[in-house]
Amino acid sequence: MRIDKLKAELSKAREKAAEWQARAKEIERQITELENTEILQMVRGVAASPEELRELLDRIRTTKELPQMDSAKKEDFERENENG
């Protein structure tokens, strides 16, 4: 019967989809693990104290936030950081 054949094919397709979904999650996990390892290696390679690293990361975060500020606020912020 054609319906039974299609139901069986659908079942197999769903099983394959579940396998691919699991594989994709595993690959994502591996990528995250490798990225974290790279980050740790870079951080350990920097001769800086934890406080200095924290300050550096804060500066990076601040720099990423600057494009969202309007130009006047950005100039004020940059002037403040130059002086202190």
C-alpha positions as semicolon CSV with decimal commas, in nm:
position;residue;x (nm);y (nm);z (nm)
1;M;0,000;0,000;0,000
2;R;0,126;0,342;-0,093
3;I;0,023;0,505;0,237
4;D;0,218;0,250;0,443
5;K;0,523;0,301;0,226
6;L;0,505;0,680;0,269
7;K;0,458;0,646;0,646
8;A;0,765;0,425;0,666
9;E;0,963;0,673;0,456
10;L;0,847;0,958;0,680
11;S;0,953;0,766;0,989
12;K;1,299;0,704;0,843
13;A;1,330;1,069;0,743
14;R;1,241;1,180;1,096
15;E;1,501;0,943;1,240
16;K;1,765;1,082;1,004
17;A;1,663;1,437;1,095
18;A;1,703;1,356;1,464
19;E;2,047;1,206;1,396
20;W;2,155;1,515;1,201
21;Q;2,018;1,742;1,475
22;A;2,222;1,554;1,735
23;R;2,530;1,569;1,512
24;A;2,487;1,945;1,462
25;K;2,463;1,997;1,840
26;E;2,777;1,791;1,893
27;I;2,966;1,992;1,632
28;E;2,850;2,318;1,794
29;R;2,972;2,188;2,132
30;Q;3,311;2,101;1,984
31;I;3,341;2,443;1,821
32;T;3,262;2,616;2,151
33;E;3,515;2,400;2,332
34;L;3,788;2,483;2,078
35;E;3,704;2,854;2,088
36;N;3,725;2,852;2,467
37;T;4,060;2,672;2,452
38;E;4,195;2,931;2,208
39;I;4,076;3,214;2,431
40;L;4,241;3,057;2,736
41;Q;4,567;3,013;2,548
42;M;4,563;3,377;2,439
43;V;4,486;3,500;2,790
44;R;4,759;3,285;2,941
45;G;5,001;3,415;2,680
46;V;4,950;3,773;2,795
47;A;5,188;3,879;3,070
48;A;4,933;4,075;3,269
49;S;4,772;4,057;3,610
50;P;4,406;3,957;3,640
51;E;4,325;4,321;3,715
52;E;4,500;4,436;3,398
53;L;4,315;4,176;3,192
54;R;3,985;4,284;3,345
55;E;4,064;4,647;3,257
56;L;4,152;4,547;2,902
57;L;3,826;4,355;2,861
58;D;3,632;4,649;3,002
59;R;3,796;4,878;2,745
60;I;3,706;4,637;2,466
61;R;3,344;4,624;2,582
62;T;3,334;5,003;2,604
63;T;3,478;5,037;2,255
64;K;3,207;4,807;2,119
65;E;2,943;5,022;2,287
66;L;3,076;5,349;2,142
67;P;2,915;5,315;1,796
68;Q;2,576;5,318;1,967
69;M;2,645;5,660;2,124
70;D;2,580;5,976;1,930
71;S;2,892;6,163;1,821
72;A;2,874;6,430;2,096
73;K;2,854;6,172;2,373
74;K;3,130;5,971;2,207
75;E;3,360;6,276;2,195
76;D;3,288;6,356;2,562
77;F;3,359;5,997;2,659
78;E;3,685;5,988;2,465
79;R;3,798;6,322;2,616
80;E;3,726;6,193;2,968
81;N;3,931;5,880;2,905
82;E;4,224;6,075;2,763
83;N;4,247;6,285;3,078
84;G;4,193;6,014;3,334
